Amino acid sequence: MSKVDAWAGVSRGSCEGIEKIVPGGVQTTDGREIEVDMLVCATGFDTSYRPKFLLIGTEGRSLAREWTANIPEAYIGVAVPGYPNYFSTTGSVGRL
């Protein structure tokens, strides 16, 4: 399996077939060992950081709805366009 094939599987959320983690990588359910440089384990984390509270910007848009429909944007990860008095250092594009 090439690195590209492996990434395609991960990006689809399909990691079925991994039996166990071994010193050099992973062992599949059919007995093959696949060498990996890095193994990322993430199960169910919501990293989108859409505010749980109502936050309406200058044009009457909801930040939670906007970041659900589009990729989150923030200037230097702090100031959000259209929300002049909202600053976040731990949000979806924050630096902390």
C-alpha positions in Angstrom: 0.0 0.0 0.0 1.5 3.4 -0.9 1.4 6.4 1.3 -1.2 8.0 -1.1 -3.5 4.9 -0.8 -3.1 4.9 3.0 -4.0 8.6 3.2 -7.1 8.1 1.0 -8.3 5.5 3.4 -7.8 7.7 6.4 -9.4 10.8 4.8 -12.5 8.7 4.1 -12.6 7.7 7.8 -12.0 4.1 6.8 -9.4 2.3 9.0 -11.2 -1.0 9.2 -8.9 -4.0 9.0 -6.3 -2.9 11.6 -5.9 -5.8 14.0 -3.2 -4.3 16.2 -0.4 -1.9 16.5 3.1 -3.5 16.3 6.6 -2.0 16.8 7.0 -1.1 13.1 3.5 0.0 12.3 0.2 -1.9 12.1 -0.9 -5.4 11.5 -4.0 -5.9 9.4 -6.8 -8.5 10.0 -5.4 -10.5 7.1 -2.0 -10.8 8.8 0.0 -8.2 6.8 2.3 -5.7 8.6 2.3 -2.2 7.2 5.2 0.0 8.2 4.2 3.5 9.2 6.1 6.6 10.2 3.2 8.0 12.2 -0.1 6.7 13.5 -2.8 9.3 14.3 -5.5 8.1 16.7 -8.5 10.5 16.8 -11.9 9.3 17.6 -14.9 11.6 17.6 -13.1 14.9 18.5 -14.9 18.0 17.2 -12.1 20.3 16.2 -14.3 22.8 14.3 -14.8 25.1 17.2 -18.2 26.5 16.2 -19.4 28.7 19.1 -22.1 27.0 21.1 -23.5 30.5 21.9 -25.3 32.8 19.5 -22.8 35.2 17.9 -24.1 37.5 15.2 -21.8 39.6 13.1 -22.1 43.0 11.4 -24.2 41.7 8.5 -26.5 39.7 10.7 -24.7 36.3 10.1 -24.4 33.6 12.7 -20.7 32.6 13.2 -21.7 29.0 14.0 -23.7 28.7 10.8 -21.0 30.5 8.7 -18.3 28.2 10.0 -20.5 25.1 9.4 -21.1 26.1 5.8 -17.5 27.3 5.1 -14.0 26.7 6.1 -13.3 28.8 9.3 -11.2 32.0 8.7 -9.6 34.3 11.1 -6.8 36.9 10.8 -3.7 35.5 12.5 -6.1 33.0 14.1 -7.5 35.8 16.4 -9.8 38.3 14.6 -12.8 37.0 12.6 -13.9 39.0 9.5 -17.3 40.4 10.0 -17.2 40.0 13.8 -15.3 43.2 14.9 -15.5 42.7 18.7 -14.9 38.9 18.7 -11.4 37.7 19.4 -10.4 34.1 20.0 -7.0 32.5 20.7 -8.2 28.9 21.0 -10.7 28.7 18.1 -10.6 26.7 14.9 -7.7 28.6 13.5 -6.2 29.8 16.8 -2.5 29.5 17.7 -2.9 28.0 21.1 
